[in-house]
Amino acid sequence: MKFTGSDKYVATNDLQMAVNAAISLQRPLLIKGEPGTGKTLLAEEMAAALGMRLIPWHIKSTTKAQQGLYEYDAVSRLRDSQLGDEKVKDIRNYIVKGKLWEAFEADEQVVLLIDEIDKADIEFPNDLLLELDRMEFFVYETQEFVKAKKRPIVVITSNNEKELPDAFLRRCFFHYINFPDHDTMQSIVDVHFPNIQQEVVRDALEVFFDVRKVPGLKKKPSTSELIDWLKLLMADDLSAKMLQDKDAGSALPPLYGALVKNEQDVHLLQKLAFMARRRS
């Protein structure tokens, strides 16, 4: 069982080695990288390429580790007891299974995605150490152990918003997705737009990487933003305009709102464009 990328996902050799090493070691794969570099998409395409079901757990700032295991709905049980409902006699009726429980009880091996773990509280990773290591947990309300039937392939993503605890990092296989170079980006674009004119891609990539090189940019455009921009260029038939603009490097690109995401960066590019026009 080897991951080599997919028809929809271009995986570099380093990334393929990291995925396959994590699978061989049976350790969670911790993926970091700039937002928009395909961390979440990696788990989706891994599952598709390996013929497995994906169980995604998208983390928010309010997410607690316990929610990944299970939650006991005491409020519903109290309400049902007041109404005289017979199901209150079985506490299992009020246990809400979490994503880890779902992955553990699956008859087949699955891919479990813990997405953007750094959004949660700093104690969140530590609270899952034992469960991810032993692949089991105890349900206090029913006094039973839940143990994985088939050890899931765990993919954990992080945008580096918080430092993760050392004890957690020791249990993971780590890989940082470097921002794609020009050739890799060309391959990514080809996957998404197999019939696009190569002249358009060449000029679009030139403008895209020029924008990323601008010093002082608060939010550099990512791979996903390049894909969105190319979709707009083709949908609005503005590719010809871009190709004809010989001074595209010193002005805001057409439909720049797909690439630039805050007013400070827009003002910076406008200022640079103005200075470039004055020098010419």
Backbone bond lengths (Angstrom), bond angles and torsions (degrees), N, CA, C in turn:
res aa  C-N    CA-C-N  psi(-1)  N-CA   C-N-CA  omega(-1)  CA-C   N-CA-C  phi
1 M - - - 1.461 - - 1.524 109.31 -
2 K 1.333 115.28 102.46 1.456 120.84 -178.01 1.520 110.21 -125.29
3 F 1.330 115.69 138.90 1.461 121.00 176.21 1.518 108.94 -97.53
4 T 1.325 116.18 125.78 1.467 121.25 -179.19 1.524 111.80 -125.96
5 G 1.333 116.62 21.73 1.454 119.65 -174.02 1.523 109.94 92.60
6 S 1.316 116.73 -170.80 1.462 120.94 179.96 1.523 109.01 -150.05
7 D 1.307 115.07 178.82 1.462 119.62 178.78 1.525 111.71 -64.38
8 K 1.332 116.62 -22.56 1.463 120.93 -176.89 1.527 113.25 -108.59
9 Y 1.339 117.00 -3.60 1.464 119.60 -175.03 1.520 110.10 -137.75
10 V 1.332 115.23 121.19 1.466 121.41 178.10 1.525 108.26 -90.40
11 A 1.323 116.93 110.32 1.462 122.15 179.84 1.523 109.28 -104.97
12 T 1.316 117.05 124.92 1.460 121.07 177.50 1.532 108.87 -67.51
13 N 1.330 115.80 164.98 1.469 119.97 179.15 1.524 111.88 -59.60
14 D 1.347 116.56 -39.85 1.462 120.31 179.21 1.522 111.41 -63.05
15 L 1.323 116.44 -41.31 1.454 120.24 -179.86 1.530 110.87 -67.93
16 Q 1.328 116.81 -41.10 1.467 119.89 177.28 1.530 110.45 -60.04
17 M 1.328 116.34 -43.45 1.468 120.27 179.87 1.521 110.80 -62.92
18 A 1.339 117.22 -39.73 1.463 120.95 -179.62 1.526 110.95 -65.48
19 V 1.326 116.91 -45.46 1.467 120.79 179.41 1.522 110.58 -60.12
20 N 1.318 116.74 -48.87 1.463 120.72 -176.78 1.540 112.37 -69.39
21 A 1.334 116.29 -31.25 1.467 119.38 176.23 1.525 110.55 -67.66
22 A 1.335 116.59 -42.64 1.465 120.22 179.07 1.528 111.03 -63.23
23 I 1.328 116.42 -39.10 1.472 120.61 177.97 1.532 110.34 -64.77
24 S 1.331 116.51 -43.65 1.464 120.60 -179.20 1.527 111.50 -65.65
25 L 1.333 117.04 -40.42 1.461 121.56 -178.50 1.521 112.32 -79.55
26 Q 1.339 116.51 -12.47 1.467 122.41 -175.84 1.528 110.75 57.30
27 R 1.338 114.08 45.08 1.456 120.88 176.52 1.523 109.60 -118.91
28 P 1.340 116.91 152.16 1.465 118.54 175.01 1.525 110.88 -59.99
29 L 1.334 116.40 140.39 1.457 121.76 176.91 1.527 107.92 -94.90
30 L 1.330 116.67 113.15 1.461 121.97 178.96 1.519 108.64 -94.63
31 I 1.326 115.98 116.77 1.463 122.16 -177.22 1.522 110.13 -111.17
32 K 1.324 115.71 123.55 1.462 121.25 174.19 1.524 109.01 -119.58
33 G 1.323 115.92 163.89 1.460 121.25 179.91 1.516 109.92 159.84
34 E 1.313 116.13 168.59 1.460 120.25 177.57 1.529 110.13 -57.11
35 P 1.346 117.40 147.72 1.469 118.71 172.17 1.523 110.13 -56.85
36 G 1.326 116.36 137.81 1.452 120.47 178.25 1.515 115.06 89.06
37 T 1.332 117.49 9.48 1.474 119.59 -179.82 1.532 112.10 -96.30
38 G 1.330 118.20 8.01 1.457 120.73 172.31 1.507 115.42 92.18
39 K 1.337 117.79 28.65 1.475 120.04 -179.11 1.531 110.93 -68.97
40 T 1.325 116.33 -49.12 1.465 120.15 179.51 1.527 110.74 -67.03
41 L 1.327 115.61 -41.10 1.461 120.41 179.60 1.527 111.23 -61.25
42 L 1.338 116.61 -31.12 1.469 120.16 178.54 1.522 110.78 -57.33
43 A 1.328 117.17 -47.26 1.465 120.50 -179.03 1.523 110.82 -62.92
44 E 1.321 116.47 -40.74 1.463 120.63 179.57 1.526 111.03 -62.71
45 E 1.332 116.53 -43.96 1.459 120.27 -178.13 1.527 111.95 -75.78
46 M 1.342 117.08 -30.65 1.468 119.95 172.99 1.520 109.83 -58.78
47 A 1.334 115.94 -48.65 1.458 120.55 -179.14 1.523 111.08 -60.25
48 A 1.335 115.59 -44.09 1.470 119.64 -179.51 1.527 111.07 -65.37
49 A 1.336 116.63 -44.74 1.466 120.66 -176.92 1.529 112.06 -67.71
50 L 1.337 116.59 -34.33 1.466 120.97 -178.19 1.528 112.06 -90.29
51 G 1.330 116.80 -0.87 1.459 120.68 179.00 1.514 113.41 69.54
52 M 1.343 116.68 36.04 1.463 121.21 -177.74 1.526 110.93 -117.90
53 R 1.324 114.85 160.58 1.463 120.65 175.76 1.521 109.14 -82.09
54 L 1.319 116.21 139.63 1.472 121.54 177.75 1.523 109.07 -98.54
55 I 1.334 115.39 130.04 1.465 121.04 173.59 1.530 106.99 -114.98
56 P 1.331 118.10 102.42 1.462 120.45 -177.32 1.529 112.64 -90.51
57 W 1.318 115.27 136.72 1.468 121.80 174.19 1.529 106.81 -124.43
58 H 1.330 116.22 100.91 1.459 121.85 -176.93 1.535 109.17 -88.75
59 I 1.314 115.60 117.93 1.457 121.49 -172.52 1.529 110.89 -86.35
60 K 1.338 115.61 138.81 1.461 122.79 174.15 1.524 109.00 -117.96
61 S 1.328 116.17 173.54 1.469 119.83 -178.56 1.525 111.36 -65.30
62 T 1.339 117.16 -23.60 1.464 120.79 -178.14 1.534 113.00 -96.22
63 T 1.336 117.56 -0.95 1.460 120.84 -176.47 1.530 111.10 -70.76
64 K 1.312 115.67 134.72 1.466 122.08 175.70 1.530 109.45 -109.17
65 A 1.315 115.71 149.95 1.467 120.55 -178.58 1.527 111.29 -59.64
66 Q 1.326 116.64 -36.78 1.463 120.69 -178.72 1.528 112.04 -57.70
67 Q 1.346 116.12 -31.49 1.464 119.82 -179.68 1.521 111.81 -64.14
68 G 1.322 117.26 -26.09 1.453 120.57 177.36 1.515 112.47 -73.06
69 L 1.348 116.26 -24.05 1.457 121.26 178.59 1.530 109.53 -88.92
70 Y 1.309 115.34 -68.19 1.465 120.67 177.81 1.530 108.46 -169.80
71 E 1.323 116.31 166.15 1.454 122.87 172.89 1.523 108.86 -132.12
72 Y 1.311 115.36 142.09 1.463 121.11 177.73 1.528 107.76 -99.98
73 D 1.342 116.41 119.23 1.456 122.34 -176.77 1.525 109.76 -89.77
74 A 1.334 115.39 79.49 1.466 120.49 -177.27 1.527 111.81 -68.69
75 V 1.311 117.40 -30.97 1.469 120.97 -178.46 1.526 110.85 -64.72
76 S 1.340 115.49 -45.02 1.474 118.83 179.40 1.525 111.07 -64.81
77 R 1.336 116.30 -37.05 1.460 119.16 -179.95 1.524 111.15 -66.87
78 L 1.332 116.04 -39.46 1.461 120.13 177.78 1.529 110.45 -63.63
79 R 1.315 116.10 -43.73 1.469 120.32 179.92 1.523 110.87 -62.64
80 D 1.345 116.03 -44.57 1.461 119.43 -179.33 1.528 111.95 -66.25
81 S 1.325 116.40 -33.56 1.466 118.97 178.51 1.519 110.99 -67.64
82 Q 1.312 116.40 -35.67 1.461 120.36 177.50 1.525 111.51 -68.10
83 L 1.352 115.01 -29.44 1.465 119.90 179.82 1.525 112.34 -88.79
84 G 1.327 116.23 -3.69 1.447 120.44 179.04 1.516 114.07 75.96
85 D 1.315 117.20 25.56 1.468 121.19 -179.54 1.532 110.25 -71.96
86 E 1.328 115.61 134.43 1.463 121.34 -176.89 1.533 113.34 -66.69
87 K 1.309 116.93 -25.66 1.470 118.45 -174.13 1.524 113.37 -70.90
88 V 1.343 117.52 -9.48 1.471 119.48 178.30 1.525 111.19 -66.72
89 K 1.327 117.48 -17.64 1.462 120.50 -179.00 1.531 112.17 -69.67
90 D 1.339 117.07 -21.18 1.469 121.16 178.77 1.523 108.92 -113.03
91 I 1.307 116.11 108.02 1.465 120.61 -176.37 1.525 112.64 -63.87
92 R 1.333 116.14 -19.86 1.467 119.49 179.57 1.531 112.18 -62.76
93 N 1.307 116.29 -23.30 1.469 119.94 178.47 1.524 112.35 -66.93
94 Y 1.320 116.67 -12.14 1.462 120.53 -176.16 1.530 112.39 -118.11
95 I 1.315 114.98 14.08 1.462 120.62 174.24 1.527 108.19 -96.38
96 V 1.341 116.77 118.53 1.466 122.08 179.35 1.527 107.90 -99.32
97 K 1.308 116.55 114.91 1.464 121.11 -176.30 1.528 111.35 -71.44
98 G 1.347 115.65 140.25 1.453 121.60 177.00 1.525 111.59 -94.98
99 K 1.320 115.35 -176.24 1.469 120.62 -175.79 1.534 112.19 -67.80
100 L 1.335 117.70 -35.26 1.469 118.89 177.71 1.520 110.58 -67.02
101 W 1.316 116.81 -41.98 1.462 120.53 177.66 1.532 109.75 -60.04
102 E 1.347 115.63 -43.49 1.462 119.99 179.03 1.522 111.17 -60.06
103 A 1.336 116.21 -41.41 1.466 120.29 179.55 1.528 111.43 -69.73
104 F 1.340 116.57 -38.15 1.463 121.20 -177.73 1.527 112.18 -68.42
105 E 1.333 117.27 -36.22 1.459 119.17 -175.35 1.528 113.16 -88.55
106 A 1.329 116.98 -1.92 1.469 119.58 178.82 1.525 109.94 -65.45
107 D 1.322 115.97 137.71 1.469 120.58 -179.74 1.523 112.03 -71.79
108 E 1.347 116.00 -26.13 1.461 121.13 179.59 1.528 109.59 -110.27
109 Q 1.320 116.73 163.19 1.459 119.99 176.82 1.521 109.53 -70.72
110 V 1.335 115.98 136.59 1.466 121.11 -178.09 1.528 108.89 -125.66
111 V 1.331 115.39 167.88 1.467 122.04 171.84 1.523 107.44 -102.84
112 L 1.326 116.44 120.29 1.462 122.31 178.47 1.521 108.55 -102.47
113 L 1.327 116.73 118.53 1.465 122.14 178.76 1.519 109.63 -102.06
114 I 1.332 116.51 120.21 1.465 122.43 171.22 1.528 105.29 -105.44
115 D 1.320 115.29 99.20 1.464 121.44 -166.30 1.530 112.27 -94.56
116 E 1.339 115.68 125.77 1.464 123.97 177.52 1.526 111.35 60.50
117 I 1.311 114.86 58.34 1.465 121.60 -177.37 1.522 112.00 -62.96
118 D 1.337 116.83 -24.65 1.463 120.47 -177.84 1.524 113.22 -74.58
119 K 1.336 117.74 -5.93 1.466 119.73 176.10 1.523 111.70 -74.89
120 A 1.319 116.93 -25.21 1.461 121.64 -174.15 1.520 111.11 -81.11
121 D 1.323 115.14 176.46 1.456 122.78 176.48 1.520 110.91 -58.00
122 I 1.313 117.17 152.65 1.464 122.34 -175.99 1.528 111.56 -60.96
123 E 1.332 118.58 -26.47 1.462 121.36 -179.76 1.530 112.83 -82.82
124 F 1.319 117.54 -10.20 1.461 121.53 -176.38 1.528 112.93 -54.63
125 P 1.338 119.58 -51.50 1.473 119.36 -179.61 1.529 112.92 -60.47
126 N 1.345 116.97 -40.88 1.465 120.18 -179.92 1.527 111.80 -63.90
127 D 1.335 115.75 -32.87 1.464 119.97 -178.31 1.524 112.30 -70.52
128 L 1.332 117.58 -13.03 1.467 121.10 179.49 1.532 113.01 -108.20
129 L 1.334 116.22 3.25 1.470 119.94 -174.93 1.529 111.97 -55.67
130 L 1.316 116.54 -53.90 1.459 121.23 -174.59 1.524 111.57 -64.41
131 E 1.328 115.87 -42.96 1.466 120.73 -176.65 1.523 111.36 -65.56
132 L 1.327 117.31 -42.18 1.465 120.27 -179.87 1.520 111.78 -73.93
133 D 1.326 116.65 -26.37 1.459 120.87 -179.30 1.531 111.02 -79.36
134 R 1.327 116.02 -50.15 1.469 120.56 -176.37 1.524 113.31 -91.74
135 M 1.329 116.64 -13.48 1.462 121.90 -178.32 1.533 111.41 58.38
136 E 1.330 115.08 44.04 1.454 120.80 175.54 1.529 109.04 -159.05
137 F 1.321 116.02 160.31 1.459 121.01 174.54 1.522 109.41 -154.96
138 F 1.337 115.90 163.64 1.461 121.95 -175.67 1.520 109.82 -107.42
139 V 1.326 116.35 134.23 1.468 122.27 177.16 1.533 106.97 -100.37
140 Y 1.331 116.07 106.95 1.462 120.43 -173.54 1.528 112.48 -66.67
141 E 1.325 116.69 -35.80 1.464 120.28 -176.27 1.527 112.40 -66.07
142 T 1.329 116.74 -33.38 1.470 120.74 -178.27 1.526 112.56 -109.18
143 Q 1.353 115.86 -3.75 1.470 121.51 178.39 1.534 111.74 56.98
144 E 1.338 115.74 47.87 1.465 119.96 179.61 1.526 110.37 -135.51
145 F 1.325 115.58 153.91 1.455 122.05 174.56 1.527 108.97 -94.97
146 V 1.305 115.71 138.49 1.467 121.72 171.72 1.525 106.55 -110.01
147 K 1.318 116.69 115.91 1.465 121.97 -177.41 1.523 109.30 -120.35
148 A 1.329 116.49 140.76 1.466 121.01 -177.56 1.525 110.86 -62.63
149 K 1.333 116.00 128.32 1.468 120.25 174.81 1.525 109.79 -70.45
150 K 1.327 115.95 -43.13 1.464 123.08 175.24 1.527 107.03 -131.34
151 R 1.322 116.63 125.90 1.466 119.93 -177.37 1.529 110.20 -60.98
152 P 1.339 118.11 117.25 1.472 119.08 -178.75 1.527 111.51 -71.88
153 I 1.322 115.39 154.77 1.461 121.11 170.21 1.523 106.78 -83.23
154 V 1.323 116.56 116.57 1.471 121.63 -174.10 1.525 109.61 -101.22
155 V 1.325 115.59 125.31 1.470 122.13 174.80 1.520 107.82 -116.75
156 I 1.330 116.34 125.32 1.465 122.00 -178.90 1.517 108.17 -119.90
157 T 1.326 116.93 127.69 1.465 119.98 179.54 1.521 110.29 -110.04
158 S 1.330 115.09 152.43 1.467 121.51 179.24 1.522 109.13 -149.08
159 N 1.328 115.50 139.55 1.465 121.37 175.39 1.522 111.83 -98.98
160 N 1.332 116.05 11.46 1.472 121.99 177.10 1.524 112.88 66.40
161 E 1.337 117.32 28.04 1.464 119.37 176.79 1.525 110.94 -71.96
162 K 1.337 116.52 -28.10 1.466 121.93 177.03 1.527 108.55 -136.02
163 E 1.334 115.78 151.75 1.453 120.48 172.85 1.527 108.95 -74.58
164 L 1.311 116.65 137.21 1.458 120.81 179.02 1.529 109.81 -92.06
165 P 1.331 118.81 147.22 1.473 121.82 -176.38 1.524 111.90 -62.39
166 D 1.319 115.40 146.50 1.467 120.99 -179.43 1.524 112.25 -59.47
167 A 1.333 116.46 -39.91 1.468 119.70 -178.90 1.524 110.97 -62.22
168 F 1.307 116.57 -34.18 1.458 121.03 178.28 1.528 110.08 -73.17
169 L 1.328 116.56 -43.90 1.465 120.96 -178.91 1.529 111.79 -61.32
170 R 1.324 116.92 -35.03 1.470 120.70 -179.27 1.528 111.94 -62.36
171 R 1.302 116.28 -26.06 1.462 120.09 -176.15 1.528 113.06 -92.43
172 C 1.337 116.62 0.63 1.465 120.81 -177.19 1.521 111.40 -112.22
173 F 1.323 115.19 157.06 1.464 120.64 166.21 1.522 105.51 -99.37
174 F 1.334 115.57 123.89 1.467 120.73 -169.33 1.530 111.12 -102.39
175 H 1.346 114.89 141.82 1.457 119.88 171.53 1.524 109.17 -146.96
176 Y 1.319 114.98 133.30 1.469 121.23 175.82 1.527 108.53 -103.47
177 I 1.326 116.23 123.45 1.460 120.21 178.19 1.526 108.82 -82.49
178 N 1.322 116.06 105.26 1.462 119.82 176.39 1.526 109.89 -66.12
179 F 1.327 115.79 151.41 1.452 117.66 178.84 1.523 108.42 -64.74
180 P 1.341 117.49 134.52 1.470 120.02 -174.80 1.530 112.79 -57.84
181 D 1.338 116.52 139.80 1.463 119.75 172.86 1.529 108.63 -77.63
182 H 1.317 115.85 -178.36 1.469 120.37 -173.18 1.531 111.56 -60.22
183 D 1.331 116.88 -45.06 1.466 119.75 -177.37 1.527 112.16 -66.93
184 T 1.337 116.00 -41.62 1.467 119.37 178.34 1.518 110.78 -65.04
185 M 1.337 116.13 -39.91 1.460 119.77 178.55 1.518 110.89 -64.57
186 Q 1.324 116.74 -37.20 1.468 121.18 175.92 1.532 109.66 -59.25
187 S 1.327 117.03 -43.48 1.464 121.24 179.26 1.524 111.50 -64.63
188 I 1.345 116.61 -38.96 1.471 120.88 178.56 1.515 110.63 -64.17
189 V 1.332 115.97 -43.73 1.465 120.41 178.81 1.530 110.24 -63.28
190 D 1.322 116.71 -41.11 1.470 120.53 179.96 1.525 111.57 -61.67
191 V 1.341 116.34 -35.51 1.466 120.32 178.55 1.527 110.41 -65.44
192 H 1.338 116.39 -41.90 1.464 120.55 -177.57 1.531 112.90 -80.28
193 F 1.330 116.58 -32.11 1.462 120.47 -177.04 1.528 109.71 -131.68
194 P 1.332 117.47 75.50 1.471 120.02 -174.52 1.526 113.69 -65.57
195 N 1.329 117.92 -21.59 1.471 120.48 -175.47 1.521 113.36 -108.88
196 I 1.327 118.00 9.62 1.453 120.17 -177.96 1.527 110.22 -74.26
197 Q 1.323 115.92 147.52 1.471 120.71 178.51 1.526 109.54 -65.13
198 Q 1.321 116.15 131.80 1.461 120.78 -177.04 1.523 112.24 -65.94
199 E 1.357 116.95 -27.59 1.469 119.19 176.98 1.533 110.40 -64.16
200 V 1.328 115.24 -37.51 1.461 120.08 178.33 1.525 110.15 -65.93
201 V 1.328 116.14 -44.72 1.466 120.64 179.65 1.524 110.42 -61.56
202 R 1.325 116.03 -44.53 1.469 120.36 -178.31 1.525 110.83 -58.91
203 D 1.338 116.31 -48.72 1.466 119.74 -178.34 1.524 111.43 -69.82
204 A 1.339 116.50 -37.52 1.462 120.15 -179.81 1.527 110.55 -64.34
205 L 1.341 116.57 -43.84 1.460 120.12 179.21 1.525 111.23 -64.88
206 E 1.316 116.74 -36.57 1.469 120.21 178.43 1.523 110.68 -62.86
207 V 1.339 116.34 -45.85 1.461 120.38 178.51 1.527 110.05 -65.08
208 F 1.321 116.24 -43.99 1.463 121.68 -177.89 1.530 111.59 -58.66
209 F 1.332 117.14 -50.34 1.460 120.03 -178.43 1.529 111.20 -71.00
210 D 1.333 117.94 -28.38 1.465 120.37 174.23 1.526 110.78 -64.02
211 V 1.335 116.01 -42.22 1.459 119.76 178.62 1.525 110.36 -63.88
212 R 1.337 117.28 -42.22 1.467 120.92 179.75 1.529 112.29 -63.53
213 K 1.347 116.57 -27.45 1.462 120.20 -178.02 1.529 113.15 -81.50
214 V 1.334 117.24 -9.91 1.468 119.99 -176.69 1.527 109.51 -62.17
215 P 1.337 118.18 121.27 1.468 120.29 -179.57 1.529 110.97 -68.46
216 G 1.318 115.54 139.86 1.462 120.25 177.62 1.512 114.27 89.39
217 L 1.335 117.60 1.41 1.463 120.57 179.70 1.529 109.28 -67.51
218 K 1.334 116.03 127.33 1.465 120.43 -177.14 1.523 111.64 -73.86
219 K 1.316 117.80 -41.09 1.466 122.63 -178.28 1.524 108.74 -132.15
220 K 1.343 115.21 103.12 1.455 118.99 179.15 1.524 110.15 -71.58
221 P 1.340 118.00 140.82 1.466 119.30 177.66 1.516 111.12 -64.39
222 S 1.328 116.34 144.53 1.457 122.62 -175.95 1.525 110.70 -106.50
223 T 1.328 114.88 -179.70 1.461 120.71 179.08 1.526 111.53 -59.65
224 S 1.331 116.18 -45.72 1.467 119.44 -178.45 1.525 111.12 -62.99
225 E 1.326 117.02 -33.23 1.466 119.88 179.12 1.529 111.17 -73.05
226 L 1.334 116.92 -33.38 1.465 119.70 174.09 1.530 110.54 -62.69
227 I 1.333 116.53 -43.57 1.467 120.79 179.71 1.525 110.30 -61.82
228 D 1.344 116.91 -44.37 1.470 120.44 177.80 1.526 110.97 -61.25
229 W 1.324 116.54 -41.04 1.466 121.10 -178.27 1.529 111.03 -64.34
230 L 1.324 116.19 -43.28 1.462 119.99 178.60 1.531 111.13 -64.06
231 K 1.327 117.22 -38.13 1.471 120.41 176.42 1.520 110.47 -59.38
232 L 1.330 116.36 -43.29 1.466 120.30 -179.40 1.522 111.62 -67.65
233 L 1.323 115.68 -41.20 1.465 119.32 179.70 1.525 110.92 -59.29
234 M 1.316 115.69 -41.62 1.463 119.06 -179.66 1.525 111.83 -74.78
235 A 1.339 116.45 -38.95 1.460 119.72 -178.51 1.522 111.96 -66.55
236 D 1.345 116.06 -37.99 1.467 120.30 -178.43 1.524 113.05 -94.72
237 D 1.337 115.72 4.86 1.464 121.21 178.10 1.526 111.34 55.06
238 L 1.327 115.40 41.66 1.469 119.71 -179.76 1.530 111.96 -100.29
239 S 1.321 116.20 3.58 1.463 118.33 -179.15 1.520 111.48 -62.92
240 A 1.330 116.65 -37.59 1.470 120.47 179.35 1.529 110.44 -62.87
241 K 1.322 115.85 -40.87 1.464 119.75 178.99 1.520 110.66 -61.52
242 M 1.339 115.94 -42.45 1.452 119.87 -179.99 1.528 111.14 -64.21
243 L 1.334 116.22 -40.85 1.456 120.40 -179.53 1.523 111.97 -66.15
244 Q 1.323 116.59 -33.48 1.462 120.58 -177.35 1.521 112.31 -80.91
245 D 1.342 116.67 -18.08 1.456 120.36 -177.60 1.527 109.21 -79.70
246 K 1.297 115.69 100.64 1.472 119.27 -176.58 1.519 112.25 -72.83
247 D 1.350 116.93 -15.95 1.458 119.60 -177.25 1.523 111.46 -110.10
248 A 1.347 115.91 31.44 1.463 119.74 -175.09 1.523 112.48 -61.03
249 G 1.313 118.11 -29.61 1.451 121.04 -176.71 1.503 113.96 -69.86
250 S 1.350 118.25 -19.68 1.452 119.85 -176.87 1.521 112.25 -110.02
251 A 1.313 119.08 15.18 1.457 122.77 178.93 1.520 109.49 -139.73
252 L 1.339 114.44 165.82 1.456 118.45 176.20 1.523 109.53 -63.71
253 P 1.316 118.21 131.75 1.466 120.45 179.59 1.527 110.37 -68.77
254 P 1.326 118.18 156.56 1.459 120.12 176.86 1.526 110.80 -61.44
255 L 1.346 115.39 142.51 1.463 121.45 -178.99 1.532 111.24 55.51
256 Y 1.332 115.14 42.15 1.462 120.62 -174.91 1.531 112.87 -63.18
257 G 1.335 117.44 -16.86 1.460 120.30 179.90 1.519 113.94 -62.15
258 A 1.342 116.75 -18.77 1.466 119.96 176.07 1.522 111.36 -78.14
259 L 1.350 116.58 -23.02 1.465 121.13 -176.76 1.522 112.78 -101.74
260 V 1.332 116.12 -39.34 1.471 121.46 -173.90 1.521 108.05 -105.96
261 K 1.325 117.11 128.61 1.461 121.16 -167.01 1.525 115.43 -115.01
262 N 1.322 118.82 5.58 1.468 118.65 174.73 1.524 110.33 -150.57
263 E 1.336 114.82 158.60 1.469 120.07 -171.86 1.520 112.74 -67.61
264 Q 1.357 117.69 -29.83 1.463 118.96 178.72 1.524 111.15 -61.44
265 D 1.342 116.56 -42.67 1.462 120.21 -179.32 1.525 111.23 -70.44
266 V 1.333 117.55 -34.90 1.467 120.57 176.00 1.526 109.60 -62.31
267 H 1.330 115.82 -46.78 1.469 119.60 179.69 1.527 111.03 -63.26
268 L 1.332 117.00 -37.64 1.463 120.44 178.84 1.522 110.76 -62.95
269 L 1.341 116.99 -46.25 1.460 120.66 179.87 1.527 111.26 -66.21
270 Q 1.331 116.51 -37.72 1.466 119.55 177.43 1.529 110.75 -64.36
271 K 1.322 116.27 -39.89 1.467 120.86 178.90 1.529 110.52 -64.75
272 L 1.334 116.69 -43.90 1.460 120.53 179.09 1.530 110.82 -64.65
273 A 1.333 116.58 -38.69 1.463 120.60 178.52 1.522 110.40 -64.41
274 F 1.341 116.39 -41.79 1.466 120.69 179.15 1.524 110.81 -63.31
275 M 1.335 116.28 -43.96 1.464 120.24 179.83 1.529 110.81 -64.82
276 A 1.345 116.31 -37.38 1.459 119.77 179.65 1.539 110.71 -66.34
277 R 1.335 116.82 -38.82 1.473 120.21 178.47 1.527 111.45 -66.40
278 R 1.323 116.68 -36.60 1.469 119.22 179.28 1.526 112.48 -68.25
279 R 1.355 115.00 -32.94 1.459 118.01 179.64 1.527 111.89 -74.87
280 S 1.342 116.49 -24.85 1.454 119.42 -176.10 1.541 111.40 -81.36
